[in-house]
Amino acid sequence: MKRRDLLVFAGLAALAGCGSQGAGSKGNSGELTFTNRLRVPPVLDPAVAADGTKQFSLTMRAGRTEVLRGRPTPTWGFNGAFLGPTIRATRGDRVAMRVHNQLGEPSTVHWHGMRLPAVMDGGPHQTVQPGTTWLPHWTVDQPAATSWYHPHLHGSTAKHVYRGLAGLFLVDDPAPAAPDLPSTYGVDDIPLILQDKILDANGALQEDPKPTWGLIGDQILVNGVYDPFFEVTTTLVRLRILNGSNARMYNVEFVDRRRFHVIGTDAGLLAVPATVDRVQLSPGERLEVLVEFAPRDQVVLRSVAGDNGIDGGDYDLVKFVAADQLRPGPSVPRRLSASPRVEAPAGARERRFRLSGSDEINGREMEMTRIDEVVPAGATEIWQVQNTVYAHNFHIHEVAFRILDVDGRPPPAYLQGPKDTVFIPAKSTVRLAVQFGHHTDPRTPYMYHCHILRHEDEGMMGQFVIVEPGTEASVRRILPRHHHHG
């Protein structure tokens, strides 16, 4: 490790008790009054072109949001002051995005979890300059899933997401394998975007990153709302939970320890529901869960402290308040998805990645002009990711993967579905069966990186291209220095 990282690692024990100024371990358990109605992000209506293409318009802009009552906070958002609308499309749809930048500085918009051509991915090579508009388009071709969108400007991702640039992107299936799942958005199908902030006495966002992981705060927002409640009107509710935080991990449970059912991971539905009483989400991960309620139930969803350095403190998140009478919902289905799970064939290519410090993969920092890996289209490979230090996670653009094992042990049942982001505990190794898509482009890379955003910004990121099988050896590994498609 570099001397800087050795010093940081040695100081982790001291950090754990530093509250919002360190690893955010103070907690708010028992302090909230749940007086603010949970805001459900609106669904963005597309314009439909003559050929059926759904055209969505997003504008990145600055604004002010009253996060704490009476204290407006300068924030950023899509089509508004804070966060963004929910985009919804169905497998088979042709979609076209119109992304306009009114921020006054460059940014990008990455479609996290989407299977699409690299030039449309919205990574650091697709910069949107101030005052300009980016026009990506693709055909949605992937299973139903809860994805999201956020900036991915190299060196500034943490700041842009923290200020509020994030929104959900839901993919539906035209013939769902489990058609009886709750699906009335905002009623029994509820998004929960979890984010932590550091707010000063005037309500302003503090952006001073701390050692090791960056911005970890003590004020938790759900869909941009502090101290929220949600009124339950049905006996079965589907929650789509996104960890949209920069670095904080959430260990999510109900205060009464009621059991609930995980039905989906990042990239799609599980084969069968997994019944749990607690789940863990690191930054960028999503889970879909089903929760059963009885009339007049009042129960708090919370995150409890863990020992990973990024999950300190007990935090109440949102209170669910059930009405006196509830509309009967469907029963929890026994089967969910008929999609085959990701399997690596015998003799699959294996690639190894080593995460060290906060800024290196395989001993190198990210370089915009360097192609690190070349993958044949349609391949399924085994990626082994070794974490040599403190908590990290790992996100791969464009793919769906299955966690094979963590330190040789299979993951819990609820994490055995299709994913694109995985938590890697300190000094542990994960193995992934990684399924790559069929969009080829030897000159435009996708990313793989730690989704603790400070680490991503500091260089814990690499680049890969997907190419026609058999052409791997002919790919030039160096890109022009100004290789941008903004």
Buried (B, 14 or more C-beta within 10 A) or exposed (E): BEEEBEEBBEEBEEBBEBBBBBBBBBBBBEEBEBEBEBBBBEBBEBEEEEEEBBBBBBBBBBBEBBBBEEEBBBBBBBBBBBBBBBBBBBBEBBBBBBBBBEBEEBBBBBBBBBBBBBBBBBBBBBBBBEEEBBEBBBBBBBBBBBBBBBBBBBEBBBBBBBBBBBBBBBBBBEEBBBEEBBBEBBBBBBBBBBBBBBBEEEBBBBEEBBBBBBBBBBBBBBBBBBBBBBEBBBBBBBBBBBBBBBBBBBBBBBBEEEEBBBBBBBBBBBBBBBEBEBBBBBBBBBBBBBBBBEEEBBBBBBBBBBEBBBBBBBBBBBBBBBBEEBEEBBEBBEEBBEBEBBEBEEEEBEBEBBBBBBBBBBEEBBBBEBBBBBBBBEBBBBBBBBBBBBBBBBBBBBBBBBBBEBEEEEBBBBBBBBBBBBBBBBEBBBBBBBBBBEBBBBBBBBBBBBBBBBBBBBBBBBBBBBBBEEEBEEEEEEBEEEEBBE
